[in-house]
């Protein structure tokens, strides 16, 4: 399989994102009246979702109030929040007057800004791919003031349509894809939803014991039960392929895992169900195995999104990889490499009929 270099040279050099000029922890921003003309890339989006992408930081309550009062107009008329936009629609947005709820931009923690600024693996006009650190949530929550998406939006105010293309668990590290445009977000979701075998998603994991075969297909349906996921014949179809990368004595194995479906906690539950839980998994793991891993310097969940192949609409693939976390090498007994992640485009091989 040969690689194809695109105009301008591929892969492009990874670049460090630069934070905007530091601001206080919260900064009040006023917005003048504006007119937005909808282009082809935003056609068929819901009005409310489009406006939230254009008005980052504006409270959702204020946006919906403008819609209810008819102060935000499309083609000179009131519009419902679920109105589907068409190319050429003209949206008139009033000024946010003094006394109205103010727009607040919250600055993510400095340490997180620094980590994410150095995390870029690949970037082009449609995609931004980062190496997500373990322990960092992909988005904010009740106990998380800022996640990956909020931090990158802060670092890149020039990307108003930046969105998460998929999710990784908080304690999983590695390749995380974000999209810069609505068409690419729709394309990626279509690939994940309808053509799961077209997107290659490879993970590395350190599991308990000796994996019994060099290649194994795990097909066990999964169902959510409260906050957990369980194997259940009434659940959704789930398929995981596992290949041995390296054995560590008789007590652990480094495996390559490829997802063919994308269920919540799929890898963690499938490997636990097979009798080989992942090191450091506080929900589905084995405390005795985790104690051995900890004695060798290991900590946290040992699950890493190592490689992804993303089919593009133009017929080429983006191939992105993230290096194994250095902390794993203490557990595996291998020397540090200092290797860097990488991303590139390649021509897509001709696929035979199925």
C-alpha positions in Angstrom: 0.0 0.0 0.0 1.6 3.2 -1.1 1.2 6.6 0.4 0.2 9.6 -1.7 1.5 13.1 -0.8 -1.0 15.8 -1.2 -0.3 19.3 -2.5 1.8 21.2 0.0 3.4 18.0 1.4 2.0 15.4 3.8 2.1 14.9 6.6 2.1 18.5 7.6 4.3 19.3 10.6 2.5 19.0 13.9 2.1 22.5 15.4 1.8 23.7 18.9 -1.4 25.6 19.5 -0.9 29.0 21.1 -3.4 30.3 23.7 -5.0 33.7 23.2 -3.8 36.6 25.3 -4.5 35.6 28.9 -7.7 36.8 30.4 -9.2 36.7 33.8 -10.9 33.6 35.0 -14.1 35.0 33.6 -14.5 37.8 31.1 -17.7 39.6 30.1 -18.1 40.0 26.4 -20.7 42.2 24.6 -22.0 41.4 21.1 -23.2 43.9 18.5 -26.0 43.2 16.1 -25.0 40.9 13.3 -26.3 39.4 10.0 -25.3 35.9 9.1 -25.8 34.4 5.6 -26.0 30.6 5.7 -23.6 28.9 3.3 -23.8 25.5 1.7 -21.9 23.8 4.5 -24.5 24.7 7.1 -27.6 23.8 5.0 -30.1 21.5 6.7 -28.8 22.2 10.2 -31.3 23.1 13.0 -31.4 26.8 13.7 -30.8 26.4 17.4 -27.7 24.2 16.9 -26.3 26.4 14.3 -26.7 29.5 16.4 -25.1 27.8 19.4 -22.1 27.0 17.3 -21.8 30.6 16.1 -22.3 32.1 19.6 -19.9 30.2 21.7 -20.3 31.1 25.4 -23.7 32.7 25.0 -26.0 31.1 27.6 -28.5 28.7 25.9 -31.3 30.3 27.9 -30.6 33.7 26.3 -30.5 32.2 22.8 -33.9 30.4 23.3 -35.3 33.6 24.8 -34.4 35.5 21.6 -36.1 32.8 19.5 -39.2 32.8 21.6 -39.5 36.6 21.5 -39.0 36.6 17.7 -35.9 38.9 18.1 -33.7 36.5 16.2 -35.2 36.4 12.7 -34.6 34.3 9.6 -35.3 36.0 6.2 -37.1 38.7 8.1 -39.5 36.4 9.9 -39.8 34.6 13.2 -38.5 31.1 13.2 -38.8 28.1 15.4 -35.7 26.6 17.1 -36.1 23.4 15.1 -36.2 25.3 11.7 -33.9 23.6 9.1 -31.7 26.1 7.5 -31.3 26.4 3.7 -28.3 27.8 1.8 -28.8 31.6 1.4 -31.0 32.1 4.5 -30.3 35.4 6.2 -30.3 35.4 10.0 -30.6 38.8 11.8 -29.2 38.7 15.4 -29.9 41.7 17.6 -27.3 43.2 19.8 -27.1 41.9 23.4 -28.2 45.0 25.2 -26.8 46.2 28.6 -28.8 44.5 31.3 -29.3 41.3 29.3 -27.6 38.2 30.5 -24.0 38.6 29.6 -21.8 36.3 27.6 -19.2 34.7 29.8 -16.0 33.1 28.5 -14.4 30.9 31.1 -10.7 30.3 30.8 -9.7 26.6 31.2 -7.0 25.8 33.8 -3.5 26.8 32.6 -2.1 23.3 33.0 -4.9 21.9 30.7 -4.3 24.7 28.2 -0.6 23.8 28.1 -1.2 20.1 27.7 -3.7 20.4 24.9 -1.6 23.0 23.1 1.1 20.4 22.7 -1.3 17.5 21.9 -2.0 18.1 18.1 -1.3 15.0 16.0 -2.8 16.1 12.7 -4.6 19.1 11.3 -6.1 20.0 7.9 -9.0 22.2 6.7 -11.6 19.8 8.0 -10.1 17.9 10.9 -8.1 18.5 14.1 -6.8 15.3 15.8 -5.2 15.3 19.2 -3.6 12.9 21.6 -5.9 13.1 24.5 -4.2 12.6 27.9 -5.5 10.0 30.3 -7.6 11.6 33.1 -9.0 14.4 30.9 -12.7 14.4 30.1 -13.7 15.2 26.5 -16.2 17.8 27.6 -17.1 19.6 30.8 -19.5 18.2 33.4 -20.8 18.8 36.9 -17.4 18.1 38.4 -15.3 19.1 35.3 -15.0 22.9 34.6 -13.5 22.3 31.1 -12.7 19.3 28.9 -10.9 18.8 25.6 -13.5 20.5 23.5 -13.9 23.6 25.7 -10.1 23.9 25.9 -9.5 23.6 22.2 -12.3 26.1 21.4 -10.6 28.5 23.8 -7.2 27.9 22.1 -8.8 28.2 18.6 -11.4 31.0 18.5 -10.9 31.0 14.7 -12.8 27.6 14.5 -16.5 28.4 15.4 -17.7 25.0 14.2 -15.2 22.9 16.1 -17.0 19.7 17.5 -16.1 16.4 18.9 -16.2 13.7 16.2 -16.5 10.9 18.7 -15.9 10.2 22.4 -13.2 8.6 24.6 -13.7 7.7 28.2 -12.1 10.1 30.6 -9.3 7.6 31.6 -8.6 6.5 28.1 -5.7 8.2 26.3 -4.9 8.6 22.6 -6.3 9.6 19.2 -9.3 11.9 19.5 -10.8 13.4 16.3 -12.5 16.8 16.2 -14.2 18.3 13.1 -14.0 21.9 11.9 -17.0 21.9 9.6 -20.6 20.6 9.8 -20.2 18.6 6.6 -17.2 16.7 8.0 -19.0 16.1 11.3 -21.9 14.6 9.4 -19.6 12.5 7.2 -17.7 11.2 10.3 -20.9 10.3 12.1 -22.2 8.5 9.0 -19.0 6.5 8.9 -19.3 5.6 12.5 -23.0 4.8 12.4 -23.6 3.2 9.1 -20.2 1.9 7.9 -18.5 0.9 11.1 -16.1 -1.4 9.3 -14.8 1.5 7.1 -13.2 3.4 10.0 -10.3 1.5 11.6 -10.0 2.1 15.3 -7.1 0.4 17.0 -6.4 0.4 20.7 -3.6 -0.9 22.9 -4.4 -2.5 26.3 -2.5 -4.3 29.0 -4.7 -7.1 30.3 -4.4 -9.7 33.0 -3.0 -13.2 32.2 -1.9 -14.7 28.9 -4.3 -14.0 26.1 -5.2 -17.5 24.7 -4.8 -16.8 21.0 -3.0 -14.5 18.6 -6.3 -13.4 17.1 -9.7 -13.6 18.6 -13.1 -12.3 17.7 -15.3 -11.3 20.6 -19.0 -11.0 19.8 -21.1 -10.4 22.9 -24.2 -8.1 22.9 -24.0 -5.3 25.4 -26.7 -3.5 27.4 -26.5 -0.5 29.7 -27.5 -1.1 33.3 -27.5 2.1 35.3 -24.0 3.5 35.0 -22.5 0.1 34.0 -22.5 -2.0 30.8 -23.2 -5.7 30.9 -23.1 -8.6 28.5 -26.8 -9.5 27.8 -28.4 -11.3 24.9 -31.0 -8.5 24.8 -28.3 -5.9 24.2 -26.9 -4.3 21.1 -24.6 -6.2 18.8 -20.9 -5.6 19.6 -17.8 -6.9 17.9 -14.2 -6.6 19.0 -11.1 -8.2 17.5 -8.0 -8.8 19.7 -4.5 -9.6 18.6 -1.5 -10.3 20.9 1.3 -7.7 20.7 3.5 -8.9 23.5 3.4 -11.3 26.5 4.7 -10.1 29.9 5.7 -13.3 31.7 2.6 -15.3 32.5 0.8 -12.5 34.3 0.0 -9.9 31.6 -0.4 -9.4 27.9 -0.2 -6.3 25.7 -2.9 -6.6 23.1 -4.0 -4.7 20.0 -7.8 -4.3 20.0 -9.8 -3.2 16.9 -13.4 -2.0 17.3 -16.0 -2.9 14.7 -18.8 -1.4 16.7 -18.7 1.5 19.1 -20.7 0.7 22.2 -20.1 2.4 25.6 -17.3 0.6 27.5 -17.2 -2.0 24.8 -13.5 -2.9 25.0 -13.5 -2.9 28.8 -16.5 -5.1 29.1 -15.5 -7.5 26.3 -12.1 -8.1 27.7 -13.4 -8.5 31.2 -16.0 -11.0 29.9 -13.3 -13.0 28.2 -11.5 -13.3 31.6 -8.7 -10.8 30.9 -9.7 -7.4 32.4 -7.7 -4.3 31.6 -5.1 -3.0 34.1 -6.3 -0.2 36.2 -10.0 -0.5 35.3 -11.7 0.5 38.5 -15.1 -0.5 37.2 -14.6 -3.9 35.4 -11.1 -4.8 36.6 -9.4 -7.2 39.0 -7.9 -5.5 42.1 -5.3 -8.3 42.6 -4.0 -7.8 39.1 -4.0 -4.0 39.6 -1.9 -4.4 42.7 0.8 -6.3 40.7 0.7 -3.5 38.0 1.0 -0.8 40.6 4.1 -2.6 42.1 5.7 -2.2 38.7 5.0 1.5 38.6 1.7 1.4 36.7 -1.2 3.6 37.4 -4.6 4.4 35.9 -6.5 2.7 33.1 -4.2 1.0 30.6 -6.3 1.6 27.5 -4.9 3.8 24.7 -6.5 4.8 21.3 -3.4 4.1 19.3 -4.4 4.4 15.6 -7.3 5.5 13.5 -7.9 5.4 9.7 -10.6 7.9 8.6 -12.1 7.7 5.1 -12.5 11.1 3.5 -15.2 12.1 1.0 -12.5 12.6 -1.7 -11.5 8.9 -1.6 -8.4 9.2 0.4 -7.8 8.2 4.1 -6.3 10.1 7.0 -4.1 7.8 9.1 -3.3 9.1 12.6 -1.4 7.3 15.4 -0.6 8.3 19.0 2.5 6.8 20.7 2.1 4.4 23.7 2.1 6.3 27.0 5.6 6.3 28.5 4.2 5.2 31.9 3.2 1.9 30.3 6.8 1.0 29.6 7.6 0.5 33.3 4.9 -2.1 33.4 6.1 -3.8 30.2 9.8 -3.5 31.1 10.7 -1.7 27.8 12.9 1.3 27.4 11.4 4.7 26.7 11.4 5.7 23.0 10.4 9.3 23.0 8.5 8.5 19.8 6.0 11.1 18.5 2.5 10.6 17.1 1.9 11.3 13.4 -0.8 11.9 10.9 -0.9 11.6 7.1 -3.1 11.1 4.1 -2.9 8.2 1.8 -4.7 6.9 -1.3 -7.3 4.4 -0.5 -6.7 0.8 -1.6 -9.2 -0.7 -4.1 -11.7 -2.8 -2.1 -12.9 -6.1 -3.5 -16.6 -6.9 -3.4 -17.9 -8.6 -0.3 
